[in-house]
Amino acid sequence: MIVVATSDFEVYHGVVNELRDRGTTFTTVELDQELPGETAVVVTDADHATAFPGVPTIVAAPDSPRRAVDQALTAVRGDGGRTIIGVDPGRKPGIAVLAGEMVVAAFQVPLADAVDVIQREVGEAANPIVRIGDGSRLQSARLVNDLEDVRVELVDETGTTPYLGTGGRGMEDVLAAVNIARLEGEVVDAREIEPTAGELQVIKDRSREQSETNRAIDETLARRVAAGELTIEEALAEHRTDGETTEDE
């Protein structure tokens, strides 16, 4: 059982609400009370990190109760609670965080923010794995190449996007990420992709759509976007600057 024992009101309020939202069985005790015999892990504040010798203890920060609850749930489940993050790549990747077989968090963010989200989620996990689908080649390559200090596996994502019935529209990327997290892949350190002519044209078309002057970026800038060196917005800014320089000359 998870036991919450803290004199910090913010920690208590945040952790208890998070546990209730998860439907988790837990109890609370005063710091001077004995722990229940079935205690598996204690969640407390930084001032009482050593107050429970011999008992697994999770220190919760007032501003991050979810992370403490994730750690407590992982401790309760034992070895089956390894953190695995599945990513369905794309312009707005779906990201699913699993502790063992349980989904503990899910996100869908712009590609530019995805690495920060993933790094935050693996930050305090023991021996985490990030599994990235091999579709959306350019976006998956960017994620693989930008992630640091974590085991990354490239997963065959064929068949991972589920059928969505009424009301499920918009959830496909996150649900695909859950399925990707549950599939073993090939360990990779980097992924080099040569963009196809069609992929470069898509980037150029998107730059034209976003341009205030209806001008597309050139192929050199499109290749840099494909490689993840620039966003389309940054490429457009360079394109405008280069154009101004040419005109001045």
PASEBA-1860 file (N, C-alpha, C; in nm, 3 decimals):
! residues 249
1> MIVVATSD> 0.083/-0.120/0.000/0.000/0.000/0.000/0.087/0.125/0.000 ~ 0.039/0.230/-0.066/0.106/0.359/-0.064/0.059/0.437/0.058 ~ 0.155/0.493/0.132/0.122/0.572/0.250/0.175/0.714/0.231 ~ 0.089/0.813/0.255/0.130/0.953/0.247/0.149/1.003/0.389 ~ 0.271/1.052/0.418/0.303/1.102/0.552/0.385/1.229/0.536 ~ 0.323/1.343/0.559/0.392/1.470/0.540/0.325/1.580/0.621 ~ 0.405/1.678/0.661/0.350/1.796/0.729/0.340/1.914/0.633 ~ 0.380/1.893/0.508/0.375/1.999/0.406/0.238/1.995/0.340
9> FEVYHGVV> 0.159/2.100/0.361/0.022/2.100/0.310/0.019/2.090/0.158 ~ 0.107/2.161/0.088/0.107/2.158/-0.058/0.138/2.018/-0.110 ~ 0.238/1.954/-0.049/0.272/1.817/-0.089/0.155/1.724/-0.063 ~ 0.097/1.734/0.057/-0.016/1.648/0.093/-0.131/1.666/-0.006 ~ -0.171/1.790/-0.028/-0.284/1.820/-0.115/-0.259/1.768/-0.257 ~ -0.139/1.797/-0.311/-0.108/1.756/-0.448/-0.103/1.606/-0.465 ~ -0.035/1.536/-0.373/-0.019/1.391/-0.385/-0.153/1.319/-0.364 ~ -0.226/1.360/-0.263/-0.355/1.294/-0.235/-0.452/1.312/-0.351
17> NELRDRGT> -0.460/1.432/-0.405/-0.549/1.455/-0.520/-0.508/1.373/-0.640 ~ -0.376/1.363/-0.663/-0.326/1.283/-0.776/-0.360/1.135/-0.757 ~ -0.342/1.085/-0.637/-0.374/0.945/-0.608/-0.524/0.918/-0.625 ~ -0.607/1.011/-0.578/-0.752/0.995/-0.593/-0.793/0.997/-0.740 ~ -0.730/1.087/-0.818/-0.762/1.094/-0.961/-0.726/0.964/-1.032 ~ -0.624/0.895/-0.982/-0.582/0.768/-1.044/-0.664/0.649/-0.994 ~ -0.749/0.671/-0.893/-0.824/0.559/-0.837/-0.735/0.462/-0.761 ~ -0.628/0.514/-0.701/-0.528/0.430/-0.634/-0.563/0.410/-0.487
25> TFTTVELD> -0.542/0.289/-0.438/-0.561/0.261/-0.296/-0.443/0.316/-0.217 ~ -0.471/0.396/-0.115/-0.364/0.454/-0.034/-0.422/0.490/0.102 ~ -0.333/0.530/0.192/-0.377/0.582/0.320/-0.284/0.694/0.363 ~ -0.327/0.772/0.460/-0.244/0.881/0.512/-0.223/0.861/0.661 ~ -0.107/0.902/0.711/-0.079/0.893/0.854/-0.009/1.021/0.899 ~ -0.021/1.051/1.027/0.056/1.160/1.086/0.201/1.114/1.100 ~ 0.292/1.209/1.103/0.434/1.175/1.108/0.472/1.100/1.235 ~ 0.398/1.119/1.344/0.432/1.050/1.468/0.358/0.917/1.484
33> QELPGETA> 0.280/0.878/1.383/0.209/0.750/1.389/0.295/0.638/1.332 ~ 0.263/0.515/1.372/0.329/0.398/1.313/0.272/0.374/1.174 ~ 0.357/0.325/1.087/0.311/0.292/0.951/0.232/0.162/0.955 ~ 0.130/0.151/0.870/0.055/0.025/0.862/0.145/-0.091/0.823 ~ 0.110/-0.208/0.866/0.192/-0.326/0.837/0.206/-0.356/0.689 ~ 0.104/-0.317/0.608/0.107/-0.347/0.465/0.171/-0.236/0.382 ~ 0.242/-0.143/0.448/0.306/-0.032/0.376/0.408/-0.083/0.276 ~ 0.395/-0.042/0.152/0.493/-0.078/0.048/0.586/0.037/0.017
41> VVVTDADH> 0.536/0.161/0.028/0.616/0.279/-0.002/0.553/0.399/0.068 ~ 0.638/0.491/0.112/0.592/0.613/0.178/0.622/0.732/0.087 ~ 0.524/0.821/0.074/0.545/0.947/0.004/0.546/1.058/0.107 ~ 0.655/1.136/0.106/0.669/1.240/0.206/0.735/1.363/0.144 ~ 0.771/1.461/0.228/0.836/1.583/0.180/0.986/1.576/0.205 ~ 1.059/1.674/0.150/1.205/1.671/0.158/1.256/1.674/0.301 ~ 1.183/1.740/0.391/1.229/1.751/0.531/1.223/1.618/0.605 ~ 1.148/1.522/0.553/1.132/1.394/0.623/1.177/1.276/0.536
49> ATAFPGVP> 1.271/1.304/0.445/1.318/1.201/0.352/1.382/1.082/0.423 ~ 1.439/1.105/0.542/1.507/0.995/0.615/1.430/0.953/0.739 ~ 1.305/0.989/0.748/1.226/0.962/0.869/1.171/0.820/0.874 ~ 1.188/0.745/0.766/1.127/0.611/0.761/1.231/0.507/0.720 ~ 1.331/0.482/0.807/1.438/0.388/0.773/1.384/0.248/0.745 ~ 1.439/0.188/0.640/1.398/0.052/0.605/1.274/0.044/0.518 ~ 1.212/0.158/0.490/1.090/0.160/0.408/1.118/0.242/0.281 ~ 1.086/0.188/0.163/1.104/0.267/0.040/1.032/0.401/0.052
57> TIVAAPDS> 1.104/0.509/0.026/1.050/0.643/0.047/1.063/0.727/-0.080 ~ 0.954/0.792/-0.118/0.951/0.882/-0.232/0.935/1.024/-0.179 ~ 1.025/1.113/-0.220/1.016/1.254/-0.180/0.941/1.330/-0.288 ~ 0.832/1.394/-0.248/0.749/1.470/-0.342/0.778/1.619/-0.330 ~ 0.792/1.684/-0.444/0.805/1.829/-0.446/0.666/1.890/-0.460 ~ 0.642/2.006/-0.399/0.508/2.066/-0.406/0.458/2.090/-0.547 ~ 0.552/2.117/-0.639/0.511/2.151/-0.775/0.510/2.032/-0.871 ~ 0.540/1.911/-0.822/0.539/1.795/-0.913/0.486/1.670/-0.844
65> PRRAVDQA> 0.361/1.674/-0.796/0.304/1.555/-0.730/0.288/1.436/-0.824 ~ 0.263/1.463/-0.954/0.244/1.351/-1.046/0.367/1.264/-1.056 ~ 0.485/1.327/-1.060/0.608/1.248/-1.070/0.626/1.160/-0.946 ~ 0.596/1.213/-0.829/0.609/1.133/-0.707/0.512/1.016/-0.708 ~ 0.390/1.039/-0.755/0.291/0.932/-0.761/0.334/0.827/-0.864 ~ 0.387/0.870/-0.978/0.439/0.774/-1.076/0.545/0.686/-1.013 ~ 0.637/0.746/-0.938/0.745/0.670/-0.874/0.689/0.574/-0.769 ~ 0.589/0.620/-0.696/0.530/0.533/-0.593/0.460/0.414/-0.657
73> LTAVRGDG> 0.386/0.437/-0.764/0.318/0.327/-0.832/0.418/0.229/-0.890 ~ 0.528/0.281/-0.944/0.633/0.194/-0.997/0.693/0.109/-0.886 ~ 0.716/0.169/-0.769/0.773/0.095/-0.657/0.678/-0.015/-0.610 ~ 0.548/0.014/-0.609/0.450/-0.086/-0.565/0.446/-0.204/-0.660 ~ 0.463/-0.176/-0.789/0.454/-0.283/-0.890/0.585/-0.359/-0.905 ~ 0.693/-0.311/-0.846/0.820/-0.383/-0.854/0.881/-0.375/-0.992 ~ 0.948/-0.484/-1.035/1.023/-0.484/-1.160/0.935/-0.460/-1.281 ~ 0.804/-0.487/-1.270/0.715/-0.469/-1.383/0.681/-0.324/-1.409
81> GRTIIGVD> 0.737/-0.232/-1.329/0.701/-0.092/-1.342/0.802/-0.009/-1.419 ~ 0.884/-0.070/-1.501/0.985/0.004/-1.578/0.918/0.110/-1.665 ~ 0.979/0.228/-1.670/0.924/0.337/-1.751/0.959/0.317/-1.898 ~ 0.856/0.309/-1.981/0.874/0.299/-2.125/0.789/0.408/-2.190 ~ 0.850/0.483/-2.279/0.780/0.590/-2.348/0.765/0.553/-2.495 ~ 0.642/0.553/-2.541/0.615/0.528/-2.682/0.586/0.658/-2.753 ~ 0.637/0.671/-2.875/0.620/0.795/-2.952/0.572/0.761/-3.093 ~ 0.459/0.818/-3.130/0.411/0.808/-3.266/0.452/0.938/-3.336
89> PGRKPGIA> 0.556/0.935/-3.420/0.612/1.060/-3.473/0.522/1.125/-3.576 ~ 0.542/1.253/-3.594/0.465/1.332/-3.689/0.484/1.478/-3.657 ~ 0.404/1.565/-3.719/0.415/1.708/-3.690/0.374/1.738/-3.547 ~ 0.281/1.659/-3.491/0.244/1.668/-3.349/0.246/1.526/-3.293 ~ 0.364/1.480/-3.249/0.375/1.341/-3.205/0.283/1.308/-3.088 ~ 0.232/1.186/-3.090/0.164/1.132/-2.974/0.269/1.069/-2.883 ~ 0.260/1.093/-2.753/0.358/1.042/-2.657/0.283/0.974/-2.544 ~ 0.318/0.849/-2.514/0.255/0.775/-2.404/0.363/0.728/-2.308
97> VLAGEMVV> 0.340/0.749/-2.178/0.434/0.708/-2.075/0.374/0.590/-2.000 ~ 0.444/0.477/-2.002/0.396/0.356/-1.935/0.487/0.320/-1.819 ~ 0.427/0.278/-1.708/0.499/0.216/-1.598/0.454/0.071/-1.599 ~ 0.540/-0.016/-1.651/0.496/-0.152/-1.675/0.391/-0.152/-1.784 ~ 0.275/-0.208/-1.757/0.166/-0.213/-1.854/0.067/-0.099/-1.838 ~ 0.086/-0.017/-1.737/-0.010/0.090/-1.711/0.034/0.221/-1.773 ~ -0.059/0.288/-1.841/-0.033/0.421/-1.896/-0.048/0.521/-1.782 ~ 0.061/0.595/-1.755/0.057/0.691/-1.643/0.051/0.835/-1.692
105> AAFQVPLA> 0.079/0.858/-1.821/0.071/0.994/-1.875/0.065/0.986/-2.026 ~ 0.005/1.088/-2.087/-0.003/1.094/-2.233/0.000/1.240/-2.276 ~ 0.060/1.264/-2.391/0.075/1.400/-2.443/0.062/1.399/-2.595 ~ 0.026/1.513/-2.650/0.040/1.537/-2.793/0.084/1.681/-2.808 ~ 0.207/1.699/-2.856/0.268/1.832/-2.860/0.332/1.855/-2.996 ~ 0.360/1.981/-3.030/0.433/2.007/-3.155/0.568/1.937/-3.154 ~ 0.616/1.900/-3.272/0.743/1.829/-3.284/0.856/1.903/-3.212 ~ 0.856/2.035/-3.220/0.964/2.114/-3.159/0.968/2.098/-3.007
113> DAVDVIQR> 0.856/2.059/-2.945/0.850/2.045/-2.799/0.864/1.901/-2.753 ~ 0.862/1.806/-2.846/0.853/1.664/-2.809/0.974/1.616/-2.731 ~ 1.094/1.653/-2.774/1.215/1.605/-2.705/1.217/1.654/-2.560 ~ 1.180/1.779/-2.536/1.178/1.831/-2.399/1.080/1.752/-2.313 ~ 0.963/1.720/-2.367/0.865/1.642/-2.292/0.920/1.504/-2.258 ~ 0.980/1.438/-2.357/1.033/1.303/-2.336/1.146/1.305/-2.235 ~ 1.240/1.401/-2.249/1.352/1.408/-2.156/1.305/1.434/-2.013 ~ 1.199/1.516/-2.000/1.145/1.542/-1.866/1.087/1.415/-1.805
121> EVGEAANP> 1.019/1.335/-1.886/0.954/1.215/-1.834/1.053/1.105/-1.799 ~ 1.168/1.099/-1.868/1.267/0.995/-1.836/1.368/1.044/-1.733 ~ 1.361/1.172/-1.697/1.463/1.235/-1.614/1.497/1.160/-1.487 ~ 1.397/1.112/-1.413/1.424/1.048/-1.285/1.388/0.899/-1.287 ~ 1.361/0.846/-1.406/1.324/0.705/-1.416/1.449/0.617/-1.415 ~ 1.434/0.497/-1.361/1.545/0.402/-1.358/1.545/0.320/-1.487 ~ 1.653/0.331/-1.564/1.671/0.251/-1.684/1.553/0.260/-1.781 ~ 1.511/0.380/-1.820/1.395/0.395/-1.907/1.427/0.358/-2.052
129> IVRIGDGS> 1.321/0.336/-2.131/1.334/0.310/-2.274/1.240/0.405/-2.347 ~ 1.288/0.461/-2.458/1.203/0.539/-2.547/1.189/0.461/-2.677 ~ 1.065/0.429/-2.714/1.039/0.355/-2.837/0.967/0.446/-2.936 ~ 1.029/0.466/-3.052/0.978/0.559/-3.151/0.937/0.483/-3.276 ~ 0.818/0.511/-3.326/0.771/0.447/-3.448/0.857/0.487/-3.567 ~ 0.870/0.396/-3.664/0.959/0.422/-3.778/0.888/0.491/-3.894 ~ 0.760/0.526/-3.879/0.692/0.602/-3.982/0.730/0.749/-3.972 ~ 0.672/0.835/-4.059/0.706/0.978/-4.060/0.858/0.993/-4.050
137> RLQSARLV> 0.927/0.943/-4.151/1.072/0.922/-4.144/1.150/1.044/-4.097 ~ 1.119/1.158/-4.150/1.197/1.277/-4.116/1.177/1.316/-3.971 ~ 1.052/1.312/-3.924/1.024/1.349/-3.785/1.083/1.247/-3.687 ~ 1.073/1.117/-3.720/1.128/1.016/-3.630/1.280/1.028/-3.623 ~ 1.343/1.059/-3.737/1.489/1.078/-3.738/1.529/1.194/-3.649 ~ 1.452/1.301/-3.656/1.483/1.419/-3.573/1.474/1.383/-3.425 ~ 1.373/1.308/-3.387/1.357/1.269/-3.246/1.472/1.179/-3.203 ~ 1.504/1.078/-3.284/1.613/0.986/-3.251/1.743/1.064/-3.232
145> NDLEDVRV> 1.772/1.154/-3.324/1.900/1.226/-3.321/1.909/1.328/-3.209 ~ 1.795/1.380/-3.163/1.797/1.484/-3.060/1.792/1.430/-2.918 ~ 1.749/1.305/-2.900/1.739/1.249/-2.766/1.877/1.208/-2.716 ~ 1.905/1.238/-2.590/2.037/1.211/-2.532/2.024/1.133/-2.402 ~ 2.125/1.051/-2.375/2.139/0.980/-2.247/2.018/0.893/-2.214 ~ 1.962/0.829/-2.314/1.851/0.737/-2.291/1.852/0.631/-2.401 ~ 1.812/0.510/-2.366/1.803/0.401/-2.464/1.686/0.431/-2.557 ~ 1.714/0.435/-2.688/1.612/0.460/-2.788/1.600/0.339/-2.879
153> ELVDETGT> 1.477/0.293/-2.901/1.450/0.183/-2.993/1.360/0.232/-3.106 ~ 1.392/0.191/-3.227/1.309/0.223/-3.343/1.218/0.103/-3.368 ~ 1.087/0.129/-3.370/0.986/0.024/-3.373/0.911/0.025/-3.505 ~ 0.887/-0.094/-3.559/0.801/-0.108/-3.676/0.658/-0.075/-3.631 ~ 0.605/0.038/-3.678/0.476/0.084/-3.628/0.358/0.035/-3.712 ~ 0.384/-0.060/-3.803/0.276/-0.113/-3.884/0.163/-0.167/-3.796 ~ 0.042/-0.121/-3.818/-0.073/-0.172/-3.746/-0.091/-0.117/-3.606 ~ -0.015/-0.015/-3.567/-0.027/0.036/-3.430/-0.138/0.140/-3.414
161> TPYLGTGG> -0.185/0.197/-3.525/-0.294/0.294/-3.515/-0.427/0.219/-3.511 ~ -0.504/0.232/-3.401/-0.626/0.153/-3.387/-0.744/0.215/-3.462 ~ -0.845/0.131/-3.482/-0.971/0.183/-3.535/-1.037/0.266/-3.426 ~ -1.089/0.382/-3.462/-1.154/0.469/-3.366/-1.302/0.480/-3.397 ~ -1.383/0.447/-3.300/-1.527/0.458/-3.317/-1.575/0.599/-3.285 ~ -1.704/0.612/-3.268/-1.765/0.741/-3.239/-1.704/0.805/-3.115 ~ -1.664/0.931/-3.128/-1.608/1.005/-3.015/-1.458/0.988/-2.996 ~ -1.396/0.899/-3.074/-1.253/0.875/-3.055/-1.164/0.956/-3.145
169> RGMEDVLA> -1.223/1.035/-3.231/-1.144/1.112/-3.327/-1.044/1.204/-3.256 ~ -0.922/1.209/-3.307/-0.819/1.293/-3.249/-0.730/1.221/-3.150 ~ -0.765/1.097/-3.112/-0.686/1.024/-3.013/-0.592/0.923/-3.077 ~ -0.596/0.912/-3.211/-0.524/0.803/-3.277/-0.373/0.807/-3.253 ~ -0.312/0.927/-3.249/-0.167/0.934/-3.233/-0.124/0.890/-3.093 ~ -0.201/0.929/-2.993/-0.167/0.889/-2.855/-0.188/0.739/-2.836 ~ -0.298/0.685/-2.890/-0.322/0.541/-2.877/-0.219/0.461/-2.954 ~ -0.177/0.512/-3.070/-0.069/0.446/-3.144/0.059/0.447/-3.062
177> AVNIARLE> 0.085/0.558/-2.990/0.205/0.566/-2.906/0.202/0.460/-2.795 ~ 0.084/0.433/-2.740/0.072/0.328/-2.638/0.111/0.193/-2.698 ~ 0.059/0.164/-2.817/0.092/0.037/-2.883/0.240/0.029/-2.917 ~ 0.298/0.140/-2.962/0.441/0.142/-2.994/0.524/0.114/-2.869 ~ 0.483/0.168/-2.755/0.556/0.146/-2.630/0.561/-0.002/-2.593 ~ 0.465/-0.078/-2.637/0.455/-0.220/-2.599/0.525/-0.313/-2.698 ~ 0.590/-0.257/-2.798/0.660/-0.338/-2.898/0.811/-0.318/-2.887 ~ 0.887/-0.426/-2.886/1.032/-0.413/-2.884/1.081/-0.369/-3.021
185> GEVVDARE> 1.187/-0.288/-3.022/1.242/-0.240/-3.147/1.391/-0.258/-3.154 ~ 1.452/-0.194/-3.252/1.597/-0.201/-3.272/1.662/-0.081/-3.204 ~ 1.761/-0.107/-3.122/1.831/0.000/-3.053/1.908/0.085/-3.155 ~ 1.890/0.217/-3.148/1.956/0.308/-3.243/2.017/0.426/-3.167 ~ 2.129/0.476/-3.221/2.191/0.596/-3.167/2.164/0.717/-3.256 ~ 2.141/0.690/-3.384/2.115/0.798/-3.480/2.038/0.739/-3.597 ~ 1.972/0.827/-3.670/1.899/0.784/-3.789/1.922/0.888/-3.898 ~ 1.994/0.846/-4.001/2.023/0.936/-4.112/1.923/0.908/-4.225
193> IEPTAGEL> 1.852/1.009/-4.264/1.750/0.996/-4.368/1.777/1.097/-4.479 ~ 1.784/1.050/-4.601/1.794/1.140/-4.716/1.652/1.171/-4.762 ~ 1.608/1.296/-4.751/1.470/1.327/-4.788/1.445/1.304/-4.936 ~ 1.328/1.254/-4.966/1.290/1.233/-5.105/1.246/1.365/-5.167 ~ 1.237/1.365/-5.299/1.191/1.485/-5.369/1.051/1.523/-5.323 ~ 0.967/1.421/-5.299/0.831/1.448/-5.253/0.828/1.510/-5.115 ~ 0.914/1.462/-5.024/0.919/1.517/-4.889/0.968/1.661/-4.892 ~ 1.066/1.690/-4.975/1.115/1.828/-4.987/1.007/1.919/-5.043
201> QVIKDRSR> 0.928/1.867/-5.138/0.822/1.948/-5.195/0.715/1.980/-5.092 ~ 0.685/1.882/-5.005/0.587/1.906/-4.898/0.636/2.019/-4.807 ~ 0.765/2.019/-4.773/0.821/2.124/-4.688/0.811/2.259/-4.758 ~ 0.844/2.261/-4.886/0.835/2.386/-4.962/0.690/2.437/-4.966 ~ 0.596/2.345/-4.988/0.455/2.384/-4.994/0.409/2.441/-4.860 ~ 0.453/2.379/-4.750/0.414/2.430/-4.618/0.476/2.567/-4.593 ~ 0.599/2.587/-4.642/0.661/2.718/-4.623/0.586/2.825/-4.702 ~ 0.538/2.789/-4.820/0.461/2.885/-4.899/0.330/2.921/-4.827
209> EQSETNRA> 0.266/2.819/-4.766/0.141/2.843/-4.694/0.163/2.937/-4.575 ~ 0.280/2.926/-4.512/0.307/3.007/-4.393/0.371/3.142/-4.426 ~ 0.415/3.158/-4.550/0.482/3.282/-4.589/0.383/3.396/-4.608 ~ 0.418/3.512/-4.558/0.333/3.629/-4.574/0.333/3.678/-4.718 ~ 0.437/3.641/-4.793/0.448/3.686/-4.932/0.423/3.575/-5.033 ~ 0.372/3.459/-4.983/0.341/3.346/-5.071/0.464/3.297/-5.147 ~ 0.579/3.299/-5.079/0.703/3.251/-5.139/0.750/3.127/-5.066 ~ 0.794/3.026/-5.143/0.845/2.903/-5.085/0.996/2.914/-5.062
217> IDETLARR> 1.045/2.844/-4.962/1.189/2.839/-4.938/1.256/2.756/-5.047 ~ 1.388/2.772/-5.063/1.459/2.697/-5.166/1.494/2.557/-5.115 ~ 1.553/2.475/-5.203/1.580/2.336/-5.168/1.683/2.323/-5.058 ~ 1.782/2.412/-5.055/1.885/2.405/-4.950/1.823/2.423/-4.812 ~ 1.736/2.523/-4.799/1.668/2.544/-4.671/1.571/2.431/-4.641 ~ 1.505/2.379/-4.744/1.412/2.268/-4.724/1.486/2.145/-4.670 ~ 1.607/2.122/-4.718/1.686/2.009/-4.667/1.724/2.030/-4.520 ~ 1.753/2.153/-4.483/1.787/2.182/-4.344/1.665/2.163/-4.253
225> VAAGELTI> 1.547/2.198/-4.304/1.423/2.172/-4.229/1.404/2.022/-4.214 ~ 1.425/1.948/-4.323/1.408/1.803/-4.320/1.502/1.737/-4.220 ~ 1.622/1.794/-4.206/1.721/1.738/-4.114/1.697/1.781/-3.969 ~ 1.599/1.870/-3.947/1.570/1.915/-3.813/1.658/2.029/-3.767 ~ 1.740/2.084/-3.857/1.827/2.196/-3.819/1.749/2.326/-3.804 ~ 1.641/2.340/-3.880/1.559/2.460/-3.878/1.412/2.422/-3.873 ~ 1.332/2.508/-3.813/1.187/2.498/-3.830/1.151/2.572/-3.959 ~ 1.029/2.553/-4.006/0.987/2.625/-4.126/0.990/2.775/-4.101
233> EEALAEHR> 0.951/2.817/-3.981/0.951/2.960/-3.948/1.094/3.016/-3.956 ~ 1.191/2.942/-3.902/1.331/2.987/-3.907/1.383/2.990/-4.050 ~ 1.343/2.889/-4.129/1.385/2.884/-4.269/1.328/3.002/-4.347 ~ 1.203/3.036/-4.320/1.142/3.152/-4.386/1.215/3.281/-4.350 ~ 1.256/3.292/-4.223/1.328/3.411/-4.180/1.462/3.422/-4.254 ~ 1.532/3.308/-4.268/1.658/3.310/-4.341/1.634/3.341/-4.488 ~ 1.527/3.285/-4.542/1.493/3.308/-4.683/1.468/3.458/-4.708 ~ 1.397/3.522/-4.615/1.370/3.665/-4.630/1.499/3.745/-4.623
241> TDGETTED> 1.587/3.706/-4.526/1.713/3.776/-4.510/1.800/3.762/-4.634 ~ 1.808/3.640/-4.687/1.888/3.616/-4.808/1.832/3.695/-4.925 ~ 1.699/3.703/-4.932/1.637/3.777/-5.041/1.669/3.925/-5.033 ~ 1.668/3.979/-4.911/1.699/4.120/-4.893/1.844/4.148/-4.930 ~ 1.934/4.054/-4.893/2.075/4.072/-4.924/2.096/4.073/-5.075 ~ 2.030/3.979/-5.144/2.042/3.970/-5.290/1.994/4.098/-5.356 ~ 1.880/4.150/-5.307/1.824/4.272/-5.365/1.918/4.389/-5.343 ~ 1.981/4.397/-5.220/2.072/4.507/-5.191/2.195/4.504/-5.281
249> E> 2.238/4.379/-5.309/2.355/4.365/-5.394/2.320/4.405/-5.538
END
